[in-house]
Amino acid sequence: MARNIEFNEEVAIQKAMEVFWEKGYYATSMRDLTDAMKINSSSLYNTIGDKHQLFLKCIDHYIAVKKKI
């Protein structure tokens, strides 16, 4: 049986975006991301995907936030 998502994806993506912003894409590890997002790696891979997919979601999130301003 599949488990429910136990974290707020929008908040987690915001945290990941901050890590990418601070360290840059290539210097950011999956461990950096999961630590900042306060989730385990399996949750990340199951809900969002890999590092590249997460980065793209961060860009989308950034654009959405800027449009609200």
matplotlib code that plots the C-alpha trace (Angstrom):
import matplotlib.pyplot as plt

x = [0.0, 1.3, 2.1, 0.6, 2.8, 3.9, 5.4, 4.3, 5.7, 5.6, 7.5, 10.0, 10.6, 11.1, 13.8, 15.4, 15.4, 17.2, 19.9, 20.3, 20.5, 23.2, 25.4, 24.6, 23.3, 26.5, 27.7, 24.4, 24.2, 21.1, 22.0, 22.0, 18.6, 17.0, 18.5, 17.1, 13.7, 13.6, 12.6, 14.4, 15.7, 13.1, 10.3, 12.1, 12.5, 9.0, 7.2, 9.4, 12.0, 15.7, 17.9, 17.2, 13.4, 13.6, 15.6, 13.0, 10.3, 12.3, 12.4, 8.6, 8.1, 10.3, 8.4, 5.1, 6.2, 7.5, 4.2, 2.3, 4.4]
y = [0.0, 3.5, 5.9, 9.4, 12.4, 13.5, 16.9, 20.2, 20.0, 23.8, 24.5, 21.7, 23.2, 26.7, 25.2, 23.4, 26.7, 28.4, 25.7, 25.9, 29.7, 29.6, 26.8, 26.6, 23.6, 21.6, 22.1, 21.1, 17.5, 15.4, 15.2, 19.0, 19.1, 16.4, 17.9, 21.4, 19.9, 17.7, 14.6, 11.4, 10.6, 8.0, 10.6, 13.0, 10.5, 9.2, 12.6, 15.0, 12.9, 13.5, 16.6, 18.0, 17.6, 19.3, 22.2, 22.7, 22.7, 25.3, 27.5, 27.1, 28.0, 31.1, 32.3, 31.7, 33.6, 36.6, 36.8, 37.3, 40.4]
z = [0.0, -0.9, 1.8, 1.9, 1.4, 4.8, 4.0, 2.4, -1.1, -1.6, 1.6, 0.7, -2.8, -1.3, 1.0, -2.0, -4.0, -1.2, -1.2, -5.0, -4.7, -2.0, -3.4, -7.1, -9.0, -9.3, -5.8, -4.2, -3.2, -2.8, 0.9, 1.1, -0.4, 1.7, 4.9, 4.0, 2.9, 6.1, 4.1, 3.2, -0.2, -1.0, -0.4, -2.7, -5.5, -5.1, -5.1, -7.1, -8.9, -9.3, -8.7, -12.1, -11.8, -8.4, -9.9, -12.6, -10.0, -8.1, -11.2, -11.7, -8.0, -8.3, -11.3, -9.6, -6.5, -8.6, -10.6, -7.3, -6.5]

ax = plt.figure().add_subplot(projection="3d")
ax.plot(x, y, z, "-o")
ax.set_aspect("equal")
plt.show()
